[in-house]
Amino acid sequence: MSRFRMYPTPAQQTALLEQCGHARYVWNLALEQWSMWTHDKGATRGYVKQARQLTEARAEFGWLRAGSQTVQQQALRDFGQAVRNFYAGTHRRPTWRRAGLHEGFRIVGGQASRVVKLNRKWAAVNVPKVGWVRFRLSRAVPDAKSYRITRDRMGRWHLAFAGIPEPIPAPGTGEVVGVDRGILANGWGDMVNRLEHKAAGRVEKVNPAYTSQTCSACGHRAPDNRESQAVFRCVACGHRANADVNAAVNIAAGRAVSARRETPVRVSLKREPQHATST
């Protein structure tokens, strides 16, 4: 994300808040439908059915029709993605969006590229149903296919472009980095996804089984090696280290072990086959 501070006029702020309200209304309506769904009612309503309902609602309610259909449809798509993330176990259950707390909406597609540079310090983005809104050029504007507009609790407006960064080339040193990231908790799953985007083809997922109980120095595995949550001390060779660091070294070496206490052949920490980074 590349984030910029927006400076809408008073009239534009009113229009932006209306768009936020429309997006929030559509999201909450989709959430209500999903929350009321039970197995005996058949398949849940997907985006196609909900988009038809949105078209009907826009035809009936003038206040909704006055808003951007793009903004409202994207709110449905965002909700659908939130539900898929929830079922995949990578995100929490979608929650209600509230005025004053969740003020924002997203623009995707060709409209997201309607940006013009005004001068060295300023640029403007053409927001549907709002017009050209100025924002401060604090960095270069990325080539993005979508952007999100948000308003924080202090009343400040922000514009964030979503762009996939260019992959980072391998350093060519042959070194391997291990990361003990834990079950997908605390956003580690997102970190892996970003690493895979930035270091395409160089992230290797290693089975972490028993890496926290295996000595990175001698390879001996025993539950007693884990002296505490933070301290590792090998009962065989006496090697002592931070428990997470010890596990990360094992992951970097590909030294995952099975429940039958079998330890694979160790791999040199300086190897660089197809992958230069391990997770």
N, C-alpha and C positions, 0 to 999 in steps of 0.2 A: 504494500500500500504506500502511495505517495500522497501525503496529506497537506492541504493548503487551507489558509484562513480566508473565508468568504466575507465580503462586505456588501450585502444587499441593501437596497434603499428601504425606507419604511414600508412602501407599498409592496415591494418584492418580499419583504419579511412576512407580510400578511398572506401573500399568495403561497409562499413556501410552507407556512404553517398549515394552510388548507390542504396542501398536497400531503403533508405528514399525517394530517387527520384522516385523509382518505385511505392512505396506505395502512394506517393503524386499524381503521374500521374493517377493511377487507381481511387483514391478518386475523383479527379477533373473531370475525365471522367464520373464517375457515377453521380456526381453533375450536370454536363452539361446536361446529359440525363434527369435527374429528373426536372431540371429547364425548359427544353423545352417541358415538357409534358403538354398536355391540355386534358380536359375531352372528347373531341371528338376522341381522339386517343386510347380509351380503357384503360385497366389496365396498370399501370406503370410496367416497367421491374423490376422483383424481382431478388433475388440473383442467382437463378438457370439460368435464361436467361443471366444475366450479366457474370456468371462464364463461360458459353459457349462462349460468346463473348471474354472473356479474353483468353480462350484456343486458339481461332482463331487468336487473336492478337499476342500471344506468338509464334505461328507457323509462322507468317508472319514477325515479327520483332525480329531480333537476339538480339538486346540490351535488349529487354524485357524478352526474353527467357533465357538470361544469369543470370537473377535474380531469387530469390526464389519464386516459385509458392505459397508456404505457406504464405509468406509475402503479396503477391498481392491479394490472395483470402481473407485474413483476412482484408485487406483494404476495400474490398467490403462488408464484413460482418459488419465492424465497421460503414460504411456509412449507411447500411440498418438499423442498430440500432439507428443511429443518426436521421434518418427520422422518425422512430417510436416514438422516444422520443419527436420530434418536434410536431407530431400530437397528442401525449398524453398531451402536454402542460407543460411538465417538463423541456424542454430544448429549446434553441433558434434554429432558422433555421440554418441548416448546411451551412458553408461558405467555400470559396476557401482556399486551403492550398498553402502557398508560400514558395519558397526556402529561406533558411536562417532564417525563422520564424517558420515554422512547419517541423522540422526535427525529424522524429521518425517513428516507426512501432511496431507492436505487434505480438507476437508469442503465439499460443494457442495449447494445446494438449500435446501429448507425448514429443515433442521437447522442451517444456518449462521446463521439469524436467531434462534436460541434464546439470547438474551442478556438479562440483567436487570441493572439498576443497583441496587446495594446502598446506596450513599450517595454523597457528593460525591467520594470518592477511590477507591472500589472498585466493581467490577462482576463478574459471573460469567457464564461460558459453559457451556452444557450439551453436553459432549463425549460422543458415543456410546460406550457401554460403560465410561465413566469417571465420569460425573456432572458436577455443577456445580463448575467450577474457577474460582477467583478470579483476577482480573487487575487491575492498577493502571490507573486512569483518568487517563492522562497527557494525553489529548486527547479530543475527542468521538468516539464510535464511529460510523463511517460506515454508511450503508445499503448493505450488501454482500450479495452472493449466494453468497459463498464465503469461507473463511478457511483459513489454513495454520498448523499448530502445529509448532514446531521446537525442538530442544534444541541449544545450542551446545557447544563443547568444554569450556567451564567449568562445564557442568551447569545453565546457566540456561535456563528455558523462555520462549518467546515466542509471541505470538498475533498474526498479521497478517491483517487484513481486506483483501480486494481489492474496490475500488469504482471505477467509472468517474467521474472528476471532471466537474463541470459545465464546459461550454465557456467559454473566456475571451472576453468581448466584444471586438470590434475597438476600438482606441483612437480611431479616427476622425481620425487625423492625416494619413493618406494615405501614410505611410512604408512602405518595403519593406525587409525584412531578408534578406540572402543568406547562405547557409551552404554552405561547401565541405566536404562530408562524406566524400569519398573513396569504392570499389567496393562497400559494406555491411560493411566491416571495423570491428572494435573496437566493436561494438554500435550503430553509427550507424543501422542499419535499425530497431532498437527505438526510437531517439530520434524517427525520423520517424513511426512509428506512434503514439507518445505525443503528438507535436505535433498530428497529425491528430485525435486524440481531444479534446485540450484546445482546439484552435483549428479546430473543424470548418468545412470549406468555405473556409478561408483559407490552406491550405498548397498551394503549387504546385511540382511537380517540374519542374525545368528541365534540358534536355539539357546535361551539363557538357562536351561535346566541345570541346577546345582552349581552354577558359576559362583554363587555367593558362599558356597561351602568348600570350594576347591582352591588349594593353595596355588597362587600364580608363580611361586618360586620352584616348588618341587612336584606339584601335581597331585598331592595327597588330598583326598576328599573325606570329610567327616563333619557331622553336625556340630561337634564340639569346636571346630575351627572358628565358628562364628561366636566370638566371645560376647559380643553385644550387638545391638543394632548398628553401631557405628564402627566397632573395632573387630578386625580379623587377626587371629593368631593361630598359626598352624601348630597342631599338637605333635606333628612329626619332626619338622625342621626348625620350628620356632619363629618362622617368618611372621612379621607383624606389620600391618598396614591398615589404612582406612578401608572398611568393608566395601564401600562402593568403588573405590579405586581398584581394589583387588579383583572385584567382579568385572570391571571394565577392561582390565588387562587380559583376563581370561577370554572375554568376548572378542577383543582385538586379535587374540591368537586363535580364535575359533575353537576354544577349549570347552565346549559344552559336554556334559557327561550324562549318561543314562542312569536309570534307577538301578541297573545291575552293577553300578560302580565301575563301568568301563570308561576309560579315558582315551579319547582319540589321540592320534599322533600329533604332537605339538607342531604348530606352524610358526615359522620365523616371524617376529614382529616387524621385520623390514621387508617382507615380501610385497610385491605389487603386481598381481596378475591382472585381472580385469577390474578389480575394485581397489580403490585407494582409501576408502572410508568404510568402516563397519559399524553396524548399530546393534 
